Structure formats: structure tokens, C-alpha cells
Amino acid sequence: MSIDFSPERWKKIKSDARAWWAGELDRPLIQVSVSGMPPDRPEPALPGQGFTAFYDDSVPAEAIVDRWDYEFCSK
């Protein structure tokens, strides 16, 4: 699945983020997550938690990576 961002758009995002951290941007930055496009594979059994810190230490790293991969592919 391709991401709908050109190298020029990523440059603009990086430039805006640097300016914001330097206090030089005259507007806020927001993070948006959009999903809905189903990946071309079955959903993992591990439920999505948003952050790895939410998973118990008994959860294998491979299962977390598999869940994140699924989430990234569904964007």
C-alpha cells in the first residue's frame, strides 16, 4: 500500500515541525490518524492498544509488531 505523501509534502511537514519546536510557527500542529482501508491480510488476535507501553510484559514483541504492521497497513 502506498502512502499518499510526496517527498515535497514530507519536507513541508518536517520544516513546520522544526519551526514549531523553535517557537517560530504562528499556528498549532496537530496529529491526525485516519484509518478505514482494510489491509490485504487477516487481523491479528492481539487487540490494538495504541502504544506498546499498554501491553503486558508477557506479550511477545513479534505480536506487537504484527499488530502495529496491521494498523499501519490499514491507514
C-alpha positions as semicolon CSV with decimal commas, in nm:
position;residue;x (nm);y (nm);z (nm)
1;M;0,000;0,000;0,000
2;S;0,141;0,339;-0,091
3;I;0,129;0,639;0,138
4;D;-0,024;0,948;-0,019
5;F;0,263;1,183;0,064
6;S;0,521;1,303;-0,181
7;P;0,879;1,386;-0,075
8;E;0,790;1,755;-0,107
9;R;0,497;1,720;0,136
10;W;0,721;1,542;0,389
11;K;0,975;1,827;0,359
12;K;0,698;2,075;0,442
13;I;0,589;1,868;0,744
14;K;0,949;1,847;0,872
15;S;1,001;2,219;0,818
16;D;0,679;2,305;1,001
17;A;0,767;2,074;1,292
18;R;1,114;2,227;1,328
19;A;0,967;2,577;1,321
20;W;0,706;2,481;1,582
21;W;0,968;2,338;1,819
22;A;1,176;2,653;1,772
23;G;0,873;2,869;1,859
24;E;0,871;3,018;1,511
25;L;0,543;2,877;1,376
26;D;0,240;3,102;1,408
27;R;-0,007;2,815;1,425
28;P;-0,051;2,487;1,613
29;L;0,046;2,147;1,481
30;I;-0,199;1,861;1,512
31;Q;-0,158;1,488;1,461
32;V;-0,433;1,308;1,274
33;S;-0,473;0,935;1,229
34;V;-0,704;0,817;0,955
35;S;-0,797;0,456;0,901
36;G;-1,051;0,257;0,712
37;M;-0,866;0,094;0,425
38;P;-0,860;-0,278;0,504
39;P;-0,518;-0,446;0,479
40;D;-0,472;-0,743;0,249
41;R;-0,438;-0,985;0,541
42;P;-0,633;-1,111;0,842
43;E;-0,644;-0,904;1,159
44;P;-0,405;-1,023;1,434
45;A;-0,551;-1,175;1,751
46;L;-0,374;-0,917;1,969
47;P;-0,605;-0,617;2,022
48;G;-0,478;-0,274;1,926
49;Q;-0,373;-0,056;2,221
50;G;-0,217;0,245;2,054
51;F;0,112;0,229;2,246
52;T;0,342;-0,062;2,324
53;A;0,355;0,051;2,688
54;F;-0,005;-0,069;2,726
55;Y;0,091;-0,431;2,659
56;D;0,186;-0,663;2,942
57;D;0,545;-0,790;2,951
58;S;0,415;-1,137;2,867
59;V;0,314;-1,024;2,517
60;P;0,586;-1,117;2,266
61;A;0,741;-0,827;2,076
62;E;0,662;-1,006;1,749
63;A;0,290;-0,995;1,830
64;I;0,308;-0,622;1,900
65;V;0,498;-0,559;1,576
66;D;0,244;-0,770;1,386
67;R;-0,042;-0,561;1,534
68;W;0,134;-0,234;1,452
69;D;0,206;-0,353;1,099
70;Y;-0,162;-0,433;1,056
71;E;-0,260;-0,090;1,191
72;F;-0,012;0,092;0,964
73;C;-0,139;-0,102;0,663
74;S;-0,499;-0,005;0,737
75;K;-0,438;0,366;0,705
